[in-house]
Amino acid sequence: MVSWFPTFGLAEPVDGDTATIVSAPRQAYMAIEGTITDAETGEPVEKGTVQIIGHTTGGIANKDGRYRIVVPVGRYLIKATHVGHYAQQAEIVPPTGEAPSTGLRSITRDFQLKPLVIDMGVRTVFTRAYDPAQKIIASAIAHKKDILSRVHDYTFNAYAKLVVRNGEKPDSQSIMLITETHVTSYWEQPDKYKEVITARKQSANLPAEGNLVAVGGLLNFNRNRLDLGPYSVVSPTATDAMDHYNYYLLDTVYLDDRAVFELEIEPKNEYDPLFKGKIQIVDSTFDVVMVDVGLSKGIRVPMVSDFRYFQHMAPIGGESWLPVQV
């Protein structure tokens, strides 16, 4: 059984759409927080991953490079990683003295990640490479059975926030609805899923019983088909995916010295129910580790004109790449 606490996990939001990750109930907690920046430019590193080594707790930095993780009081070794940067570790020692009135001690640990530069020799660079992308996808398809067999079941705590805005009104008047929910979710092969709402909060114009916003399951892009409402959408790594998509290699970046291939996916028929956008696949194991996609013209979502779905994964338990941000 795999248990992990993703960045949409049991959480309290902080400014900038990041979240506080809580790993266990009814214990003395401390907060580990800080900023991840590029060591050369000083710019914030958005979507940098911070993970507690030896545990399944972690978080993702927001657009300002800020992260915040809440864990039981103790000594930890944490690791910050980001594609295209060297990883960095730090030891966290629990604070001493009395806890503040909030009951939550805070430790600040900033990371300055050095850019990962690898001498690749002299190469001809194309804007989009077709043939290499086909080979990468073929390898990902060949590894699907192994990837899907690694995880039999898992459970996670999640925090979900929904904000509905009226785009025709000024920012100060645009918010129509806000909901926040804490849930505990359970999944087991092949399709068993259960979700329990443990806490919820909503704006005054919505009764509590109307707030049923939750995670609703996680799309597994290693499967052959993904269900989106009435549509059965071909996954970019389905066994027959190459009959439905064109693939182009856009870039090769590195995460902890491991190559990560960034591919553009393009529907062969725009009117079939398919995805379009970008995915990242890690070398050697060929797990899908990032998805940033929209929908083809063959999928219609009521009242939504520009649908985007983003999923970022991180290695959990040393083997499996599981979503940490959706």
Phi and psi in degrees as GROMACS dihedral restraints (atoms count N, CA, C in turn):
[ dihedral_restraints ]
;  ai    aj    ak    al  type     phi  dphi    fc
    3     4     5     6     1  -110.0    20    10
    4     5     6     7     1   129.7    20    10
    6     7     8     9     1  -122.4    20    10
    7     8     9    10     1   132.4    20    10
    9    10    11    12     1  -150.5    20    10
   10    11    12    13     1   163.3    20    10
   12    13    14    15     1  -126.4    20    10
   13    14    15    16     1    93.9    20    10
   15    16    17    18     1   -74.2    20    10
   16    17    18    19     1   174.5    20    10
   18    19    20    21     1   -73.3    20    10
   19    20    21    22     1    -8.2    20    10
   21    22    23    24     1   -97.0    20    10
   22    23    24    25     1    16.4    20    10
   24    25    26    27     1   -78.5    20    10
   25    26    27    28     1   171.5    20    10
   27    28    29    30     1   -36.8    20    10
   28    29    30    31     1   107.5    20    10
   30    31    32    33     1  -153.1    20    10
   31    32    33    34     1   163.3    20    10
   33    34    35    36     1  -120.3    20    10
   34    35    36    37     1   122.5    20    10
   36    37    38    39     1   -69.4    20    10
   37    38    39    40     1   148.5    20    10
   39    40    41    42     1  -121.4    20    10
   40    41    42    43     1   173.3    20    10
   42    43    44    45     1   -55.6    20    10
   43    44    45    46     1   138.4    20    10
   45    46    47    48     1    91.3    20    10
   46    47    48    49     1    18.6    20    10
   48    49    50    51     1    66.8    20    10
   49    50    51    52     1    28.2    20    10
   51    52    53    54     1  -100.9    20    10
   52    53    54    55     1   178.0    20    10
   54    55    56    57     1  -141.6    20    10
   55    56    57    58     1   154.0    20    10
   57    58    59    60     1   -92.2    20    10
   58    59    60    61     1   127.7    20    10
   60    61    62    63     1  -101.1    20    10
   61    62    63    64     1   124.9    20    10
   63    64    65    66     1  -108.4    20    10
   64    65    66    67     1   127.5    20    10
   66    67    68    69     1  -102.7    20    10
   67    68    69    70     1   -11.8    20    10
   69    70    71    72     1  -164.5    20    10
   70    71    72    73     1   147.5    20    10
   72    73    74    75     1   -87.3    20    10
   73    74    75    76     1   161.4    20    10
   75    76    77    78     1    54.6    20    10
   76    77    78    79     1    46.8    20    10
   78    79    80    81     1  -136.0    20    10
   79    80    81    82     1   166.1    20    10
   81    82    83    84     1   -75.3    20    10
   82    83    84    85     1   128.3    20    10
   84    85    86    87     1  -109.4    20    10
   85    86    87    88     1   160.7    20    10
   87    88    89    90     1  -139.9    20    10
   88    89    90    91     1   152.0    20    10
   90    91    92    93     1  -104.5    20    10
   91    92    93    94     1   130.8    20    10
   93    94    95    96     1  -106.2    20    10
   94    95    96    97     1   120.3    20    10
   96    97    98    99     1  -143.7    20    10
   97    98    99   100     1   163.1    20    10
   99   100   101   102     1   167.9    20    10
  100   101   102   103     1  -164.4    20    10
  102   103   104   105     1  -128.6    20    10
  103   104   105   106     1   140.0    20    10
  105   106   107   108     1  -106.7    20    10
  106   107   108   109     1   123.5    20    10
  108   109   110   111     1  -129.7    20    10
  109   110   111   112     1   163.4    20    10
  111   112   113   114     1   -78.3    20    10
  112   113   114   115     1   127.9    20    10
  114   115   116   117     1   -64.6    20    10
  115   116   117   118     1   -25.5    20    10
  117   118   119   120     1   -92.1    20    10
  118   119   120   121     1   -42.8    20    10
  120   121   122   123     1   -97.2    20    10
  121   122   123   124     1   -21.3    20    10
  123   124   125   126     1    77.6    20    10
  124   125   126   127     1     1.0    20    10
  126   127   128   129     1   -73.9    20    10
  127   128   129   130     1   145.8    20    10
  129   130   131   132     1   -63.1    20    10
  130   131   132   133     1   144.7    20    10
  132   133   134   135     1  -100.8    20    10
  133   134   135   136     1    97.2    20    10
  135   136   137   138     1   -70.6    20    10
  136   137   138   139     1   139.4    20    10
  138   139   140   141     1    68.0    20    10
  139   140   141   142     1    19.2    20    10
  141   142   143   144     1   -65.5    20    10
  142   143   144   145     1   143.8    20    10
  144   145   146   147     1  -101.9    20    10
  145   146   147   148     1   132.4    20    10
  147   148   149   150     1  -117.1    20    10
  148   149   150   151     1   124.4    20    10
  150   151   152   153     1  -131.1    20    10
  151   152   153   154     1   142.4    20    10
  153   154   155   156     1   -80.2    20    10
  154   155   156   157     1   115.8    20    10
  156   157   158   159     1   -67.1    20    10
  157   158   159   160     1   131.1    20    10
  159   160   161   162     1    85.6    20    10
  160   161   162   163     1    -0.1    20    10
  162   163   164   165     1  -128.7    20    10
  163   164   165   166     1   174.5    20    10
  165   166   167   168     1  -107.0    20    10
  166   167   168   169     1    18.8    20    10
  168   169   170   171     1   -99.8    20    10
  169   170   171   172     1   138.2    20    10
  171   172   173   174     1  -166.0    20    10
  172   173   174   175     1  -178.9    20    10
  174   175   176   177     1  -156.3    20    10
  175   176   177   178     1   171.9    20    10
  177   178   179   180     1  -123.0    20    10
  178   179   180   181     1   137.1    20    10
  180   181   182   183     1   -73.5    20    10
  181   182   183   184     1   145.0    20    10
  183   184   185   186     1   -83.9    20    10
  184   185   186   187     1  -169.3    20    10
  186   187   188   189     1   -64.9    20    10
  187   188   189   190     1   -20.4    20    10
  189   190   191   192     1   -93.6    20    10
  190   191   192   193     1     6.2    20    10
  192   193   194   195     1    80.4    20    10
  193   194   195   196     1     6.7    20    10
  195   196   197   198     1   -86.8    20    10
  196   197   198   199     1   142.3    20    10
  198   199   200   201     1  -136.2    20    10
  199   200   201   202     1   160.0    20    10
  201   202   203   204     1  -155.7    20    10
  202   203   204   205     1   124.3    20    10
  204   205   206   207     1  -126.5    20    10
  205   206   207   208     1   133.7    20    10
  207   208   209   210     1  -108.1    20    10
  208   209   210   211     1   126.2    20    10
  210   211   212   213     1  -137.4    20    10
  211   212   213   214     1   161.1    20    10
  213   214   215   216     1   -58.6    20    10
  214   215   216   217     1   145.5    20    10
  216   217   218   219     1   -57.4    20    10
  217   218   219   220     1   130.6    20    10
  219   220   221   222     1   172.0    20    10
  220   221   222   223     1  -178.6    20    10
  222   223   224   225     1   -96.7    20    10
  223   224   225   226     1   132.4    20    10
  225   226   227   228     1  -136.7    20    10
  226   227   228   229     1   157.4    20    10
  228   229   230   231     1  -113.8    20    10
  229   230   231   232     1   120.5    20    10
  231   232   233   234     1  -114.4    20    10
  232   233   234   235     1   156.3    20    10
  234   235   236   237     1  -135.7    20    10
  235   236   237   238     1   129.2    20    10
  237   238   239   240     1  -105.7    20    10
  238   239   240   241     1   131.0    20    10
  240   241   242   243     1  -135.2    20    10
  241   242   243   244     1   156.7    20    10
  243   244   245   246     1  -162.1    20    10
  244   245   246   247     1   142.0    20    10
  246   247   248   249     1   -58.0    20    10
  247   248   249   250     1   128.5    20    10
  249   250   251   252     1    88.6    20    10
  250   251   252   253     1     6.1    20    10
  252   253   254   255     1  -132.0    20    10
  253   254   255   256     1   153.4    20    10
  255   256   257   258     1   -71.3    20    10
  256   257   258   259     1   141.5    20    10
  258   259   260   261     1   -71.1    20    10
  259   260   261   262     1   156.0    20    10
  261   262   263   264     1  -139.0    20    10
  262   263   264   265     1   138.2    20    10
  264   265   266   267     1  -114.0    20    10
  265   266   267   268     1   157.7    20    10
  267   268   269   270     1  -151.7    20    10
  268   269   270   271     1   143.6    20    10
  270   271   272   273     1   -91.4    20    10
  271   272   273   274     1   135.4    20    10
  273   274   275   276     1  -111.6    20    10
  274   275   276   277     1   121.0    20    10
  276   277   278   279     1  -105.8    20    10
  277   278   279   280     1   131.7    20    10
  279   280   281   282     1   -61.8    20    10
  280   281   282   283     1   142.7    20    10
  282   283   284   285     1   -68.8    20    10
  283   284   285   286     1   155.5    20    10
  285   286   287   288     1  -105.8    20    10
  286   287   288   289     1   170.9    20    10
  288   289   290   291     1    89.6    20    10
  289   290   291   292     1   178.9    20    10
  291   292   293   294     1   -73.7    20    10
  292   293   294   295     1   146.9    20    10
  294   295   296   297     1   -71.1    20    10
  295   296   297   298     1   149.5    20    10
  297   298   299   300     1   -65.3    20    10
  298   299   300   301     1   172.8    20    10
  300   301   302   303     1   -59.8    20    10
  301   302   303   304     1   -26.5    20    10
  303   304   305   306     1   -74.1    20    10
  304   305   306   307     1   -14.9    20    10
  306   307   308   309     1    81.8    20    10
  307   308   309   310     1     7.6    20    10
  309   310   311   312     1  -126.3    20    10
  310   311   312   313     1   110.0    20    10
  312   313   314   315     1   -77.6    20    10
  313   314   315   316     1   152.2    20    10
  315   316   317   318     1  -128.2    20    10
  316   317   318   319     1   137.1    20    10
  318   319   320   321     1  -122.6    20    10
  319   320   321   322     1   129.6    20    10
  321   322   323   324     1   -99.9    20    10
  322   323   324   325     1   127.8    20    10
  324   325   326   327     1  -139.7    20    10
  325   326   327   328     1   107.9    20    10
  327   328   329   330     1   -90.6    20    10
  328   329   330   331     1   153.2    20    10
  330   331   332   333     1  -125.1    20    10
  331   332   333   334     1   135.5    20    10
  333   334   335   336     1  -116.6    20    10
  334   335   336   337     1   102.3    20    10
  336   337   338   339     1   -89.0    20    10
  337   338   339   340     1   131.0    20    10
  339   340   341   342     1   -81.0    20    10
  340   341   342   343     1   136.4    20    10
  342   343   344   345     1   -59.7    20    10
  343   344   345   346     1   139.9    20    10
  345   346   347   348     1   -90.7    20    10
  346   347   348   349     1   110.7    20    10
  348   349   350   351     1  -112.8    20    10
  349   350   351   352     1   122.5    20    10
  351   352   353   354     1  -121.7    20    10
  352   353   354   355     1   128.9    20    10
  354   355   356   357     1   -74.6    20    10
  355   356   357   358     1   110.7    20    10
  357   358   359   360     1   -98.4    20    10
  358   359   360   361     1     3.9    20    10
  360   361   362   363     1    74.5    20    10
  361   362   363   364     1  -165.7    20    10
  363   364   365   366     1   -89.1    20    10
  364   365   366   367     1   123.7    20    10
  366   367   368   369     1  -136.3    20    10
  367   368   369   370     1   151.2    20    10
  369   370   371   372     1   -86.6    20    10
  370   371   372   373     1   127.7    20    10
  372   373   374   375     1  -108.7    20    10
  373   374   375   376     1   130.2    20    10
  375   376   377   378     1  -111.7    20    10
  376   377   378   379     1   154.3    20    10
  378   379   380   381     1   -65.1    20    10
  379   380   381   382     1   -39.9    20    10
  381   382   383   384     1  -143.3    20    10
  382   383   384   385     1   127.2    20    10
  384   385   386   387     1  -106.7    20    10
  385   386   387   388     1   121.5    20    10
  387   388   389   390     1   -83.9    20    10
  388   389   390   391     1   -55.7    20    10
  390   391   392   393     1   -60.1    20    10
  391   392   393   394     1   -46.7    20    10
  393   394   395   396     1   -58.9    20    10
  394   395   396   397     1   -36.2    20    10
  396   397   398   399     1   -64.2    20    10
  397   398   399   400     1   -37.9    20    10
  399   400   401   402     1   -63.4    20    10
  400   401   402   403     1   -38.7    20    10
  402   403   404   405     1   -67.1    20    10
  403   404   405   406     1   -38.8    20    10
  405   406   407   408     1   -65.3    20    10
  406   407   408   409     1   -45.3    20    10
  408   409   410   411     1   -64.2    20    10
  409   410   411   412     1   -40.5    20    10
  411   412   413   414     1   -60.2    20    10
  412   413   414   415     1   -39.6    20    10
  414   415   416   417     1   -67.9    20    10
  415   416   417   418     1   -39.9    20    10
  417   418   419   420     1   -62.6    20    10
  418   419   420   421     1   -41.8    20    10
  420   421   422   423     1   -63.9    20    10
  421   422   423   424     1   -39.8    20    10
  423   424   425   426     1   -66.0    20    10
  424   425   426   427     1   -26.5    20    10
  426   427   428   429     1   -93.7    20    10
  427   428   429   430     1     0.5    20    10
  429   430   431   432     1   -57.2    20    10
  430   431   432   433     1   -44.6    20    10
  432   433   434   435     1   -60.4    20    10
  433   434   435   436     1   -42.7    20    10
  435   436   437   438     1   -66.2    20    10
  436   437   438   439     1   -43.0    20    10
  438   439   440   441     1   -61.8    20    10
  439   440   441   442     1   -46.5    20    10
  441   442   443   444     1   -70.4    20    10
  442   443   444   445     1   -23.2    20    10
  444   445   446   447     1   -84.2    20    10
  445   446   447   448     1   -10.0    20    10
  447   448   449   450     1   -70.0    20    10
  448   449   450   451     1   -33.6    20    10
  450   451   452   453     1  -116.5    20    10
  451   452   453   454     1   119.3    20    10
  453   454   455   456     1   -89.7    20    10
  454   455   456   457     1   -40.8    20    10
  456   457   458   459     1  -158.1    20    10
  457   458   459   460     1   159.7    20    10
  459   460   461   462     1  -155.5    20    10
  460   461   462   463     1   164.5    20    10
  462   463   464   465     1  -137.0    20    10
  463   464   465   466     1   147.9    20    10
  465   466   467   468     1  -150.9    20    10
  466   467   468   469     1   153.4    20    10
  468   469   470   471     1   -97.3    20    10
  469   470   471   472     1   141.1    20    10
  471   472   473   474     1  -138.7    20    10
  472   473   474   475     1   149.6    20    10
  474   475   476   477     1  -117.1    20    10
  475   476   477   478     1   127.8    20    10
  477   478   479   480     1  -126.6    20    10
  478   479   480   481     1   135.1    20    10
  480   481   482   483     1  -127.3    20    10
  481   482   483   484     1   133.6    20    10
  483   484   485   486     1  -122.5    20    10
  484   485   486   487     1   127.2    20    10
  486   487   488   489     1  -123.6    20    10
  487   488   489   490     1   122.4    20    10
  489   490   491   492     1  -107.2    20    10
  490   491   492   493     1   124.6    20    10
  492   493   494   495     1  -120.5    20    10
  493   494   495   496     1   153.1    20    10
  495   496   497   498     1   -98.4    20    10
  496   497   498   499     1   107.5    20    10
  498   499   500   501     1   -67.0    20    10
  499   500   501   502     1   -12.6    20    10
  501   502   503   504     1   -88.0    20    10
  502   503   504   505     1    -6.4    20    10
  504   505   506   507     1  -106.5    20    10
  505   506   507   508     1   158.3    20    10
  507   508   509   510     1   -63.3    20    10
  508   509   510   511     1   158.1    20    10
  510   511   512   513     1   -53.1    20    10
  511   512   513   514     1   -40.3    20    10
  513   514   515   516     1   -67.0    20    10
  514   515   516   517     1   -17.4    20    10
  516   517   518   519     1  -121.6    20    10
  517   518   519   520     1     7.4    20    10
  519   520   521   522     1   -83.3    20    10
  520   521   522   523     1   -23.0    20    10
  522   523   524   525     1   -72.9    20    10
  523   524   525   526     1   122.8    20    10
  525   526   527   528     1  -101.7    20    10
  526   527   528   529     1   -29.7    20    10
  528   529   530   531     1  -160.5    20    10
  529   530   531   532     1   140.1    20    10
  531   532   533   534     1  -134.4    20    10
  532   533   534   535     1   131.4    20    10
  534   535   536   537     1  -131.8    20    10
  535   536   537   538     1   147.1    20    10
  537   538   539   540     1  -135.7    20    10
  538   539   540   541     1   134.9    20    10
  540   541   542   543     1  -139.1    20    10
  541   542   543   544     1   145.5    20    10
  543   544   545   546     1  -108.4    20    10
  544   545   546   547     1   132.2    20    10
  546   547   548   549     1  -135.2    20    10
  547   548   549   550     1   156.1    20    10
  549   550   551   552     1  -115.1    20    10
  550   551   552   553     1   126.9    20    10
  552   553   554   555     1  -119.9    20    10
  553   554   555   556     1   146.7    20    10
  555   556   557   558     1  -130.9    20    10
  556   557   558   559     1   136.4    20    10
  558   559   560   561     1  -136.9    20    10
  559   560   561   562     1   143.6    20    10
  561   562   563   564     1  -144.5    20    10
  562   563   564   565     1   143.5    20    10
  564   565   566   567     1   -56.5    20    10
  565   566   567   568     1   142.2    20    10
  567   568   569   570     1   -91.1    20    10
  568   569   570   571     1   -31.8    20    10
  570   571   572   573     1  -143.3    20    10
  571   572   573   574     1    24.4    20    10
  573   574   575   576     1   -82.2    20    10
  574   575   576   577     1   126.9    20    10
  576   577   578   579     1  -144.6    20    10
  577   578   579   580     1   133.7    20    10
  579   580   581   582     1  -137.0    20    10
  580   581   582   583     1   141.3    20    10
  582   583   584   585     1  -135.7    20    10
  583   584   585   586     1   129.2    20    10
  585   586   587   588     1  -119.0    20    10
  586   587   588   589     1   120.4    20    10
  588   589   590   591     1   -78.2    20    10
  589   590   591   592     1   118.9    20    10
  591   592   593   594     1  -100.0    20    10
  592   593   594   595     1   -20.3    20    10
  594   595   596   597     1  -160.3    20    10
  595   596   597   598     1   151.9    20    10
  597   598   599   600     1  -155.4    20    10
  598   599   600   601     1   152.7    20    10
  600   601   602   603     1  -147.3    20    10
  601   602   603   604     1   143.3    20    10
  603   604   605   606     1  -149.9    20    10
  604   605   606   607     1   163.0    20    10
  606   607   608   609     1   -68.7    20    10
  607   608   609   610     1   161.0    20    10
  609   610   611   612     1   -64.6    20    10
  610   611   612   613     1   -20.3    20    10
  612   613   614   615     1   -84.0    20    10
  613   614   615   616     1     7.2    20    10
  615   616   617   618     1  -130.7    20    10
  616   617   618   619     1   123.5    20    10
  618   619   620   621     1   -67.0    20    10
  619   620   621   622     1   152.7    20    10
  621   622   623   624     1   -57.1    20    10
  622   623   624   625     1   -38.7    20    10
  624   625   626   627     1   -68.9    20    10
  625   626   627   628     1   -14.1    20    10
  627   628   629   630     1   -88.5    20    10
  628   629   630   631     1    -8.4    20    10
  630   631   632   633     1   -90.2    20    10
  631   632   633   634     1    92.4    20    10
  633   634   635   636     1  -118.2    20    10
  634   635   636   637     1    21.5    20    10
  636   637   638   639     1   -70.8    20    10
  637   638   639   640     1   127.1    20    10
  639   640   641   642     1  -146.8    20    10
  640   641   642   643     1  -166.3    20    10
  642   643   644   645     1   -75.2    20    10
  643   644   645   646     1   -43.3    20    10
  645   646   647   648     1    73.7    20    10
  646   647   648   649     1    25.5    20    10
  648   649   650   651     1    89.4    20    10
  649   650   651   652     1   155.9    20    10
  651   652   653   654     1  -111.5    20    10
  652   653   654   655     1   131.6    20    10
  654   655   656   657     1   -70.3    20    10
  655   656   657   658     1   126.8    20    10
  657   658   659   660     1  -101.8    20    10
  658   659   660   661     1   102.9    20    10
  660   661   662   663     1   -76.9    20    10
  661   662   663   664     1     3.3    20    10
  663   664   665   666     1   -89.4    20    10
  664   665   666   667     1    -6.0    20    10
  666   667   668   669     1   -84.6    20    10
  667   668   669   670     1   171.6    20    10
  669   670   671   672     1   -80.7    20    10
  670   671   672   673     1   -39.0    20    10
  672   673   674   675     1  -132.8    20    10
  673   674   675   676     1   144.2    20    10
  675   676   677   678     1  -121.7    20    10
  676   677   678   679     1   129.5    20    10
  678   679   680   681     1   -89.0    20    10
  679   680   681   682     1   119.2    20    10
  681   682   683   684     1  -122.0    20    10
  682   683   684   685     1    95.7    20    10
  684   685   686   687     1    59.9    20    10
  685   686   687   688     1  -126.7    20    10
  687   688   689   690     1   -81.6    20    10
  688   689   690   691     1    -1.6    20    10
  690   691   692   693     1   -99.9    20    10
  691   692   693   694     1   138.6    20    10
  693   694   695   696     1  -105.1    20    10
  694   695   696   697     1   105.1    20    10
  696   697   698   699     1   -97.8    20    10
  697   698   699   700     1   133.6    20    10
  699   700   701   702     1   -68.3    20    10
  700   701   702   703     1   124.4    20    10
  702   703   704   705     1   -68.9    20    10
  703   704   705   706     1   148.8    20    10
  705   706   707   708     1   -63.4    20    10
  706   707   708   709     1   -14.5    20    10
  708   709   710   711     1  -118.3    20    10
  709   710   711   712     1    21.9    20    10
  711   712   713   714     1   -62.8    20    10
  712   713   714   715     1   156.4    20    10
  714   715   716   717     1   -60.9    20    10
  715   716   717   718     1   -25.4    20    10
  717   718   719   720     1  -109.7    20    10
  718   719   720   721     1    20.7    20    10
  720   721   722   723     1   -60.6    20    10
  721   722   723   724     1   -34.9    20    10
  723   724   725   726     1   -71.0    20    10
  724   725   726   727     1   -10.8    20    10
  726   727   728   729     1   -80.4    20    10
  727   728   729   730     1   -16.3    20    10
  729   730   731   732     1  -115.4    20    10
  730   731   732   733     1   -23.7    20    10
  732   733   734   735     1  -124.2    20    10
  733   734   735   736     1   150.9    20    10
  735   736   737   738     1   -99.0    20    10
  736   737   738   739     1   145.0    20    10
  738   739   740   741     1  -125.1    20    10
  739   740   741   742     1   141.0    20    10
  741   742   743   744     1  -134.7    20    10
  742   743   744   745     1   131.0    20    10
  744   745   746   747     1   -80.2    20    10
  745   746   747   748     1   116.0    20    10
  747   748   749   750     1   -93.0    20    10
  748   749   750   751     1   -37.0    20    10
  750   751   752   753     1  -164.3    20    10
  751   752   753   754     1   159.0    20    10
  753   754   755   756     1  -125.2    20    10
  754   755   756   757     1   117.0    20    10
  756   757   758   759     1  -116.1    20    10
  757   758   759   760     1   177.3    20    10
  759   760   761   762     1  -131.3    20    10
  760   761   762   763     1   139.9    20    10
  762   763   764   765     1  -129.7    20    10
  763   764   765   766     1   112.1    20    10
  765   766   767   768     1    52.8    20    10
  766   767   768   769     1    45.5    20    10
  768   769   770   771     1    68.5    20    10
  769   770   771   772     1     9.6    20    10
  771   772   773   774     1  -102.6    20    10
  772   773   774   775     1   132.8    20    10
  774   775   776   777     1   -69.8    20    10
  775   776   777   778     1   136.7    20    10
  777   778   779   780     1  -125.3    20    10
  778   779   780   781     1   121.9    20    10
  780   781   782   783     1   -93.2    20    10
  781   782   783   784     1   127.9    20    10
  783   784   785   786     1  -100.9    20    10
  784   785   786   787     1   120.7    20    10
  786   787   788   789     1  -117.6    20    10
  787   788   789   790     1   142.2    20    10
  789   790   791   792     1   -92.4    20    10
  790   791   792   793     1   133.5    20    10
  792   793   794   795     1  -110.8    20    10
  793   794   795   796     1   135.0    20    10
  795   796   797   798     1  -134.3    20    10
  796   797   798   799     1   124.2    20    10
  798   799   800   801     1   -62.8    20    10
  799   800   801   802     1   137.3    20    10
  801   802   803   804     1   -72.9    20    10
  802   803   804   805     1   -30.3    20    10
  804   805   806   807     1  -127.7    20    10
  805   806   807   808     1   110.4    20    10
  807   808   809   810     1   -61.8    20    10
  808   809   810   811     1   -19.2    20    10
  810   811   812   813     1   -98.5    20    10
  811   812   813   814     1     4.1    20    10
  813   814   815   816     1   -86.0    20    10
  814   815   816   817     1   152.1    20    10
  816   817   818   819     1   -72.8    20    10
  817   818   819   820     1    95.9    20    10
  819   820   821   822     1  -139.7    20    10
  820   821   822   823     1   168.1    20    10
  822   823   824   825     1   -94.6    20    10
  823   824   825   826     1   161.9    20    10
  825   826   827   828     1  -148.3    20    10
  826   827   828   829     1   139.9    20    10
  828   829   830   831     1   149.5    20    10
  829   830   831   832     1  -135.2    20    10
  831   832   833   834     1  -131.7    20    10
  832   833   834   835     1   146.8    20    10
  834   835   836   837     1  -135.1    20    10
  835   836   837   838     1   156.5    20    10
  837   838   839   840     1  -119.8    20    10
  838   839   840   841     1   137.3    20    10
  840   841   842   843     1  -127.3    20    10
  841   842   843   844     1   129.3    20    10
  843   844   845   846     1   -83.1    20    10
  844   845   846   847     1   142.4    20    10
  846   847   848   849     1   -67.2    20    10
  847   848   849   850     1   158.5    20    10
  849   850   851   852     1    76.0    20    10
  850   851   852   853     1   -52.1    20    10
  852   853   854   855     1   -95.3    20    10
  853   854   855   856     1   -23.5    20    10
  855   856   857   858     1    62.2    20    10
  856   857   858   859     1    34.1    20    10
  858   859   860   861     1   -73.3    20    10
  859   860   861   862     1   145.9    20    10
  861   862   863   864     1   -76.9    20    10
  862   863   864   865     1   123.0    20    10
  864   865   866   867     1  -117.4    20    10
  865   866   867   868     1    -7.8    20    10
  867   868   869   870     1  -157.2    20    10
  868   869   870   871     1   139.5    20    10
  870   871   872   873     1  -134.4    20    10
  871   872   873   874     1   131.0    20    10
  873   874   875   876     1  -141.5    20    10
  874   875   876   877     1    94.1    20    10
  876   877   878   879     1  -132.5    20    10
  877   878   879   880     1   155.6    20    10
  879   880   881   882     1  -112.8    20    10
  880   881   882   883     1  -164.8    20    10
  882   883   884   885     1  -119.9    20    10
  883   884   885   886     1   148.5    20    10
  885   886   887   888     1   -72.9    20    10
  886   887   888   889     1   173.3    20    10
  888   889   890   891     1   -69.2    20    10
  889   890   891   892     1   -10.1    20    10
  891   892   893   894     1   -80.2    20    10
  892   893   894   895     1    -1.9    20    10
  894   895   896   897     1  -123.1    20    10
  895   896   897   898     1   126.2    20    10
  897   898   899   900     1  -115.7    20    10
  898   899   900   901     1   125.4    20    10
  900   901   902   903     1  -109.4    20    10
  901   902   903   904     1   118.4    20    10
  903   904   905   906     1   -55.5    20    10
  904   905   906   907     1   131.9    20    10
  906   907   908   909     1    66.4    20    10
  907   908   909   910     1    13.0    20    10
  909   910   911   912     1  -123.9    20    10
  910   911   912   913     1   123.7    20    10
  912   913   914   915     1  -100.4    20    10
  913   914   915   916     1   -23.8    20    10
  915   916   917   918     1  -140.4    20    10
  916   917   918   919     1    78.1    20    10
  918   919   920   921     1   -77.6    20    10
  919   920   921   922     1   132.3    20    10
  921   922   923   924     1  -131.6    20    10
  922   923   924   925     1   142.9    20    10
  924   925   926   927     1  -128.6    20    10
  925   926   927   928     1   125.4    20    10
  927   928   929   930     1  -122.0    20    10
  928   929   930   931     1   136.9    20    10
  930   931   932   933     1  -143.3    20    10
  931   932   933   934     1   127.0    20    10
  933   934   935   936     1  -118.6    20    10
  934   935   936   937     1   130.8    20    10
  936   937   938   939     1  -110.9    20    10
  937   938   939   940     1   159.6    20    10
  939   940   941   942     1  -142.0    20    10
  940   941   942   943     1   152.8    20    10
  942   943   944   945     1   -70.1    20    10
  943   944   945   946     1   124.4    20    10
  945   946   947   948     1  -116.4    20    10
  946   947   948   949     1   126.6    20    10
  948   949   950   951     1    72.3    20    10
  949   950   951   952     1    14.3    20    10
  951   952   953   954     1    87.3    20    10
  952   953   954   955     1   -17.7    20    10
  954   955   956   957     1  -121.7    20    10
  955   956   957   958     1   -50.7    20    10
  957   958   959   960     1   -93.4    20    10
  958   959   960   961     1   136.7    20    10
  960   961   962   963     1   -93.6    20    10
  961   962   963   964     1   116.9    20    10
  963   964   965   966     1  -123.3    20    10
  964   965   966   967     1   153.2    20    10
  966   967   968   969     1   -62.7    20    10
  967   968   969   970     1   135.2    20    10
  969   970   971   972     1  -119.3    20    10
  970   971   972   973     1    -9.5    20    10
  972   973   974   975     1  -153.0    20    10
  973   974   975   976     1   131.9    20    10
